[in-house]
Amino acid sequence: MKISKDGSDVTVLRTFYQNEGSNPIGDLIKHPNGKIYGTTEYGGKNGMGTIFSVTDNGIFNLEFQFTDYNRHGQYPRGLTLGPNGKFYGVTFYGGNNGWGLIYEYDPSNNNYHKIFDFIGNAGAYPITSVITIPGNNLLFTTHQAGNNYGVIGVVSIPGVGQSTTGISFASSFTNNDVYYIYGKPQYDPNTNAVYYMGYYGGTNGVGGIGVLTISGSTYGKSTIFSFNYSNHGAYSSNQLFVKNQILFGLTNSGSPSGAGSLFKYNLSTSSFNLIKALDYDSIGCYPDLAALTEGPDGWIYGSTNSGGNNNRGSIFKFNPTPTTTGSHNFGITKYMSNKDGYNQRGGLIFTGACINKPNPTISTLVNSACGTSSISISANIKGLAN
C-alpha cells in the first residue's frame, strides 16, 4: 500500500493471493534495476514462500518460488542487498540438514544459489534475514542451537556459483544475554558495531539491547541494556534505528501503558529515555516486526500492528530532535482500516523525496486488506528518487 506523507491518499499497489505468496515478511528493498523486491513467508506453487518484485506503479512479478526443501529451503524471512547487486536471505526450515539455509539470489538472471546449510550446533532455524558487514561478510542470527537460545555468527560472501567457506565466527546466546532476535540487526559504520534487540533474556527476562563489536576479524557480543517491563517496555520483535550515537526502537508490550513503547537509548551516555508509551486508542499498540525509518523531512516514521481509532494499527511520526523541555514532537499520519489494509509488518519506505517531488509517499506491508485473506503490499523507497 502507498500512502501520501500526510495520510490523505491511499493506493493499493498489489493485492495477491496464495498462489503468488502469502504473509509478506521482511523489508522491501529497491534494486538499482528500479524494481522493488520482497519475500512472502508462505504461498507460491508448493506453499513454501516466494520472492517477488513490484514497480512504483504496481507492476508485479513473481520472481522465484521456493519449491525444493533441500535445494531452496522453506519459509524465507526477508532480503538484504549485497555490495555486488545480489540479494541474500535465509529460510527458517529446509536445506540438507532441515535447520534452514542462507541463499543468494541474482535478479539480473533470476539465479538462486544456496550458499550455506545450517548445521545445528552452530545455529539452526534463522528467524530474521542476514545483513552485510565489513570484510565481505554476512552476519546471521538463529532461533535455536548453541545453548538452545540461538547463535549469532558470520559467514563470508562466496565467489560466483560457490558455497561459503564456512562460519568464521559464532557465539551462542545464553539466558544471561538478550536472545531470540526477530528484528533485523543494524550495522552502524560510525561505531563499527551491530545492534539488535532480543525478545527474551537480559536482567529481567523481558529482553533488551545487544551489540556485536567488530575489530577486523575479532567480534565481541554483549548486552548493553535490559528492559524493565513497567518502565521501558518488553518483548521486542522489531528493528532498531541508529542515528548520531542514538538507538531508537519499539517494544511489543510493557511500558506504563502495557501496550508497548517508543524509546531512545544514548550510546554515549548509556541512558534510556521513554519517548512515548503506546496505547490502544489514540496511538496504536503492539508493533510486530516493525522498523523505524527516517523520512526526507528529518522526522522518523513507524507503525503499530493494532489499536488506534479503527483497531487496525497506525502509522506515526516523531521528531528525533527533542524540544527544549526534552520531549519529542509526535503525530499520527494514518489510522489503518479494513479498506486500507492492516496488520502491517516491516519498515516504512519513501519515494519522491527530491526537489521536484516535495510530497513523498509512505509505504508499508500489510497482511490483510478489504476484510479478506488477501495481502496488500506497498513499495515506495527511502532515499531513492524517481
N, C-alpha and C positions, 0 to 999 in steps of 0.2 A: 504494500500500500504506500502511495506517495501522498504526503501531506504538506501543504504550504506552511512556512515557518510560523505564521500566526494562527495556524489551525483551522483556517476558514475553508480550505478547499481540500477534499479527499478524493483520490483517484486510485482504484484498484488496478494495478498493472497486470496481474495474472491471478486467476483462480484455477487451481488444478486439483486433480483427484488421485485416487490410489494408484492408477496405472502410471502416473507421472511422478509419483512420490508423495509422501505424507510426513507430517511432523518435521517441518523445516527446522534446522538447528545450526547454530554457529553464525559467524559473521558473514555478511555479503561483502564481496571483495571485487573491486573493479580492476580488470586486467588492462595492460597497455593496448590490447587489441580493441578496447572500447566496450567489451561485454562485461556484465556483472555476473559473478559466479557464486554459487552456494551449494549446500547439500541438504538432502532430506534424510532423516534417520531411517524411515521405513518406506514401503511402497516400491514402485517400479515393477519390472517383469516378475521377479521372484520374491518381492516384498522385503528385500534386503537393503534398500536405500538407493539413492541416485545422486549424481552431480548434474546441476542444471545451469543454464545461463539465461539472462534476460537483458534486454536493452532498456534504455531510459524511456522509450515509448511503448514498452510492453511486448516486444517480440521475444518469444520464449523458445528455448531449445533444450531438449533432454540430451545432455552431452554424454553421460555414461551411466550404465546401470550395474549395480553390484549383483552378479548372478552366480558367482562361483565362490563357495565358502572358503576353500583353501587358497585360491589364487587372488581373490579380490577382498575377502573379508566380509563382514556383515555389520551393518549399522554404523555408517560413517558419522563423525562428530565434528564437522566443520573443516574449513580450509585455511591454509596460510600460504601467502605468495612468497616464493623464494627469490633470491637475487638473480637467478638465472631465468626468470619468467615462468617457471613451472610452479604448480601448486603442490603442497604437501599436506597430508592429513593422516588420520588414524581411523581404524574401525574398532568398535568395542569387542566384537567377537570375531572368530574366524582366523584364517591363517593356518599354517601347518600344525600348530600346537593348540589352536582353538582359543587362545588368550588375546587375540587381537593382533593387529599389524600396523606398520607405517607404510604409506604408499606415496608415490609420485605420480602426478597427472600433468601431462603436457597438452595445453589447449591448442597449440599450433598444429598438432597432428592427431589429437584425441587419443594419445597413447597413455595407457595406465600401466604402472610398473610397481610391483611390490618390492620394497627395499629392505624390510626388516620384519621378522616374526618375533613377537614377544615370547619369552622362554620361561615364564613362570616365576622362578625365584628372583629374577632381576626385573620383574614387572609383569603385570597382567591386567587386562581389561582397562585400557586407556579411556578416559571419560571426557577429555577435552582435547582440542587439537594441539599439535606440536606448534612451536614458534621457532623462528630463526634467531640465532645468537652469533656473536663473532666467532671467527675461525671456521667458517663454512660448516656450521653445526646446526642440528635441530635439538631443541630441548623438549622432553616429554614428561608427563606425569601419568601415573596409573592409579587405579582404584584399589587394587589388591596386590598380593605377593609381598616379598620382603618380610616385614614383621606383621603382615596382614593389614597394614594401614596404607599400603601403596608405596610407590617409588617415584623419585624424581631423578631423571637421568639425561644423558647426552649421547647422541649418535652423529656421525658425520654425514654430510650430503654426498652421495656417491657419484661416480662418473656416469656417463651416458650408458644406460642399459645394465648397470651394475647394481649389486646389493651393497649396503653399507658394510664397512669392515667390522662392525660390532659396537657394543657400548663402550664409550671411552670414560664415562663416569656414571655411577649410580649410587644413590643414597636412599636407604629405606626410611620411611616415616615411622615414628613411634607414637605412642599415646601422649608423649610429652610435647610432640610437635603439633602444629596445625596440619590437618590432613584431610583427604578427600577433596581434591582440587577440581571443582566443577567449572569455574570460570577460567578462561584462557589466561595464563600468566602473561605479564607485561615486562618487556625488556626496556630498561632506561639507559640510554647511552651516556648520560651525564654522570651517573654513578657506576656504570658498568655492572649492573646487577639486575636480577629478575625478581619481580614482586608478585605475590599471589595471595589469595585468601583460602583458608581451609574451612570446610563446613563444620568439622568437629575438632576436638583437641584444644591445646593451649591450657593455661592455668585453670580455667573454669569449665572446660569441656565443651564450650559452645562455639569454638572456632576462633580465628584471629588472622593476623597478617604474618606471612613468612617472606623470607628473602633468600635468594641464592646469589652469593657474591662470585664474581669471576675475576681471576687473575691469571691470564694466559690459559694454561690447561689445568689450573687448580680451581676447585669450586668449594664453596662453603655454605652449608644450609643452616638456617637458624630461624627462630620465631622472634619477631620484633614487637608484637603487641597481641595480647589476649583479650578477647571481648568479654565484657560482663553483660549478662542478658538484659538487666533492667536499665543500665546506664548507657550502654554503647550500641546494643543490638546483638543479634546472634544468627548463626547458621547461614552463612553467606554462600550462595552458589553463583556469584556474579564476578565480573571483571573489575579490576582496579583501573583508574585513570591517573597517570603520572604527569605532573607539571610543576616545574620550579621547586623541586625537592618536597613536593606535597603529593600525597596519595589521596585521591578521592574515591569513595566507594559506597556500596549499598549492602545492607544486610536484609535477609528474608523476613526475619521476625525479631522480637525483642524490642528494646528501647523503652522509654517511659510509656509509649502507647501500646506496645506489644505487637505492632504491625510492621516492624522493620525500621530502618534508619538510613539517612543520608549523612555521611560523615567525611571528615578530612583528618589525615594524620601527617604531621610535620616531621620529616625525616631529620631535619637539622636540630630540632628541639625535643624530638621524641615525645610529642604531645598530641593527644587526641581531642578533637572537638566535634560535637554533635551539631550538624548544620540544620537538620530537620528530622523530627520524629514523624514517620509516615503514619497515615491514619486510614480508616475505612471510608470516610466520606469526602472530605474536601481535597485530599491529595491523591489517594490511591495507596495500595499496600502490596506486600508480598512480591517484590520483584524477583524474578527467577531467570537465571542465565542471561541477565541484563548487563549492559555496559554503558558507561558514561562517555559521551562524545562531545568534543568542543566544536561549536558552531563558528561560522565566519564572523559573527558578531562578538566573539570572545566569551560568550556565555556557554555553560556546559549543559547538555541536554541528556535526559534519561527517561526511563519508562517504568511503570509498575504493571504487575500482572493482573491485578483485580482491584476492587474498591473504586472509589471515585463516584461521580454523580450517577453513572449507569451501572456500577458494579462490574465494569469491564476493563478496568485499569485506566491509565492516563499516560500522557507524555508531558513532562515538566521541564523546567529550565531554572538555572540559578547562576548568579554572577560569582565566579570564583574569587574575585577580589572583595574582601569584606568591607562593610561600611565603617564609619568612624566609631561605631559602637561595637564592632566586632561581629555583627550579624551579616547574613548574606541575603541580598535581594532574591526572591524566589517567586515563580509564577507557573501556572498551568497553561500549556499550549493547547492540549486537546484531551477531553474525556472520550475514551473509546466507547463504541456501541456495537450492537449486533450487526448493524448495517455496515459499519466501517471495517469490522474485524476486531478480534480481541485475543487475549492470552498471548500478547506479544513477547517474543524472546529474541535475544541478540541485541546488538548495538544499533543506535540510530546513526544514519549516514546522510550526507548532504550533497546536493548538486546545485549548479547555477551560482556558485559563490565566486563571482567575478564582477568586473566593473560594469559590464552591460547586462548583468542579471542580479540586480540588487536584492531580490526577494527569493533566496534559495528555498528549496523544499526539503522536508524531512521524511525519512522512510524508516519502517520497522518491519520485522517479521511477526506475523500473527498466525495462530493455529486454528482459528475458526472464523467464518465470515457468513453473514446473512442468515445466521441461525442454522447452518448446515455443517456437515463434517468436512467441507472443503477447506482449502488453505489459500489465503491470500498472501502474496509476498510483495514487498516493496523494495525498490532498488534505486536509491539515489546516493550520491557518493560524496563523502567528505574529502575536501582538499583537491578535487579534480573538477575543473570547469568544462562545460560542454562547448 
